[in-house]
Amino acid sequence: MEQLFTPYKMGDIEISNRVIMAPMTRSRANKGDTADTLTAEYYRQRASAGLIVTEGSQISVQGRGYLFTPGIYNEEQVKGWELTTRAVHEKGGKIVLQLWHVGRISHPTLQENHGVTVSSVAVKAENSTCYALDENGKPGPVPVVTPRALSIEEIGSVVQDYVHAAKNAIRAGFDGVEIHAANGYLLEQFINGGLNIREDQYGGQSHENRIRLALEVTDAVSQAIGAGKTGIRLAPFGRLFDMHAFEGEEDTWLMLAEQLSARNLAFVHLSDQQTLGAQAIPEGFGTKFRNAYKGTLIIAGGFDKQSAQACLAKGDADLIGFGRPYISNPDLVERMKNDWPLTEPDRATFYGGTEYGYTDYPFYSK
Ligand SMILES: Cc1cc2nc3c(=O)[nH]c(=O)nc-3n(C[C@H](O)[C@H](O)[C@H](O)COP(=O)(O)O)c2cc1C
């Protein structure tokens, strides 16, 4: 059988094939930022993926950067997500929740008491928008503001927010969690040496200092729910949301890879940003990462069946993440297995709205 469709065990999670549904924000959460029956139907349709990684789900009000994205910090949100985990498990699927703190990619109107947004340092992300109410009270893209730097005490509280969220995810029935340390959000705002010039143990020239928070979160979450249920997503050389190149960039990512290798996690998931409009992970870096990190590796970004098979055959990754193809092909596994044609997704309905462009993409029929 083709390798892409063979079973695999990652930490505590056994999956029936190596096709991973990559996390995708769809901005259709209910009042109170709760996942609901529509969310459950969307993921149920896609349950033949080996593993579903949900859309980013905020760990706290502070971690919220967009209207209509689901949270995982209160009871109502746990109950909402239970509908999804039950639906996916009933169909024999596996699903982990992506834990999200956006850091500076937010706006005071999304924060508790309209408070200032937070990051590693008090530097605004240029040319970046979040999704909030505009001046006319209408939801839309809104430029982000200058955040304030988190204090050391506050960093401790953020770690606890991740732990609380991870425990909630397990209570909601998820098979595990993926810590979102990619794509320009809070944890990457600490990792990136161009941005994070803090002068304490969480920043500056030292690679150790800048990767400290990501590792502290990983360790605290692993301790709370088990390393075998904990994964993390990274975007090496990430450029989204005003992230820039910095000296020693490769060394930072490889040090993080080595550190994660020692932790026996369920998986590390790399996000290649080329199909998101940023630069690709540089040629040759994947092999270096693979040598530094010995555990289960997922790679996502621009794959089709053929390139996925080639990547597995070369040993560059263990599992392949598919993003946009999963928006419009709920039965992506069956379509790839049988070489059936794929449906193209409609960008206009990626974010927000109703079931249109969400749960109404058909399963293949001849
Ligand atoms: C609509 C949309 C929403 C996304 N939301 C998230 C997200 O919540 N968390 C995340 O880590 N990546 C997110 N991504 C990135 C995808 O997980 C994936 O890495 C990217 O789409 C590249 O894979 P692809 O070329 O197969 O689409 C999103 C991508 C799209 C298209």
The ligand as a Gaussian input file, in Angstrom:
#p B3LYP/6-31G(d) Opt

LIG

0 1
 C       -8.015000      29.734000       5.690000
 C       -6.729000      29.371000       6.385000
 C       -6.655000      29.454000       7.776000
 C       -5.489000      29.072000       8.455000
 N       -5.466000      29.085000       9.829000
 C       -4.404000      28.589000      10.493000
 C       -4.445000      28.426000      11.911000
 O       -5.451000      28.701000      12.590000
 N       -3.314000      27.945000      12.505000
 C       -2.180000      27.618000      11.801000
 O       -1.194000      27.193000      12.397000
 N       -2.153000      27.721000      10.456000
 C       -3.234000      28.171000       9.783000
 N       -3.216000      28.192000       8.408000
 C       -2.067000      27.606000       7.666000
 C       -2.362000      26.149000       7.270000
 O       -2.373000      25.307000       8.412000
 C       -1.305000      25.589000       6.289000
 O       -0.054000      25.563000       6.913000
 C       -1.239000      26.402000       5.012000
 O       -2.538000      26.585000       4.477000
 C       -0.339000      25.763000       3.977000
 O       -0.834000      24.509000       3.585000
 P       -1.595000      24.319000       2.170000
 O       -0.668000      24.844000       1.103000
 O       -1.844000      22.845000       2.080000
 O       -2.868000      25.122000       2.240000
 C       -4.370000      28.621000       7.716000
 C       -4.446000      28.566000       6.311000
 C       -5.600000      28.923000       5.659000
 C       -5.648000      28.799000       4.165000

